[in-house]
Amino acid sequence: MKLIAYIDESGTDGRSAVLIVGGLVALHDEWKRFCKNWQRVLNKHSAKYFHFREWADASAVVRKKRSPNSSFKNNPYKLWDQDTLDRFLLELAEVAMSDCRLVVGGWVPQIQLRAEQASGEVEICVPKIEIDHRED
């Protein structure tokens, strides 16, 4: 039995007060179903991919929380209305939380992280880890 984790980070741009890491862990066969269902939602909405930053940007513009910036012309969701944006996100969330995936995550204040990194107490590295658990 092989467990696979997909992890992503946020807050590494230097403007965020915290560094956040989150992701999902599941069996190999569960990821096959996940990919099929994820792609089905992308296809349904004619989306090539999903990136939360771009989705949130389009959502803020359509909700009139801010005006589009110069890079908004490249946003894949720029022509979507609020209902379409919301349905898309909810459908993707349903796919992400289906089956028996384990949600993992954590955060650390940037000030603490940078201070410990500068002192040599911590080194930032992201190794690829695969766990292969074989049942006897």
N, C-alpha and C positions, 0 to 999 in steps of 0.2 A: 504494500500500500504506500503510495507516494503522496505526500502533502506538498502543495505548491502555494507560495504566498506572492501576492501582488501588492506592493507597497508604494506609496507616493508621499512626497513631502510638499510642504507649503511654508512660506515665510522665509525663504532663503534670499529674498531680494534686498535685504538690508533695511527695509521700511517697516517690517513687522516686529512687534514686541516679542513674539514667540515663534519658535520653530515647531511645526506640527508634522507628525508622521501618522499615517493611517493606511489601512488596507484590509485585505481579506485573505483568509487561508482556507483551502479546500482540497479535497481529493482530486486527482487528475481527471477522473471521469466527470466530476461535478463541473470542472472548468470547461470541458467540452460542451456540456449543456448550456453553461453560462454564455460562452462565446456565440453559440447558435441563437440564443434568446436575445442577447445584447444586439447582435447584428440585425435581428428581426425588427427591433425597435428603431435602430438607426435607419433601416430601409423604409420602414413605415413613414418616417418623418423626412425622408430624403436627406439624411445627414451622413456625411462621410465619416465623422468621428464625433466624440464628445470630449470637450475640455471645459471644466467648470468655470475657469476664469473667463472664457469667451461667453459662456452661457450667462454668467452673472453680469457681465458687461452689457449684453443685449437686454437682459431683464431690467437692469437699472435704467437704461435708455427708454424702453417701452413703458416703464412705470413713471417716467418723467422725473426720476430722482437725480438725473444729470443729463447733460447734453452729450452727444457722441463726440469722441475724440478723433484725432486724425487717423488712427489705425482702425476705427470702427468699420470703414469701408471694406476691410478684409474679414470681418466677423462672419462666420458661416450662418449665424442665426439672426443677422441684421434685419431681415424682412419678416421675421416671425412676430405674431401678435402675442399678447400676454397669455392667453389660453393655450396656445400651441407650445410656448416655452414651458409653462407649468406642467402640461400633460406629458411632454417629452421627459422632463426631469423625474416626474413621479413614476413613469413607466420604467425608466432606467433604474430607479431606486428599488422597484419591485423585483426586477431581475437580479440586482445585486444582493438582495436579502432573501432570495429564494434558495431552496435546498438547505444544506447544513453548513454554510460557511461560517467561519469564526472571524469576528470583527476584531482587529487589533489596532492599537494606536497609542499615542502619547504626545507630550509636549514638553518643551523646556524654554525658559525665558532666554531671549537672545543675549542679554547682558551677562547672565551667568555662563552661558555657553561660550561666548567670546572671551570672557575673562579666564575661564578654565583652559580654553584652547591656547590662549596667549601664554599662560603659565606652563604649558606643556603637560597639564594634568589630563587632558582629553584630546584625542585625535579623531577628527571626523572622517569616517570611512564607511562605505556601504558595500559589504561583501555580498556576493550572490550565494545564498544558502539553499540547498535542496535537502530535504529530510526524506530518507527512504526507510520506511518502517516495514519490515517484512514479518508477517505473521508466521509462527512456527506451526 
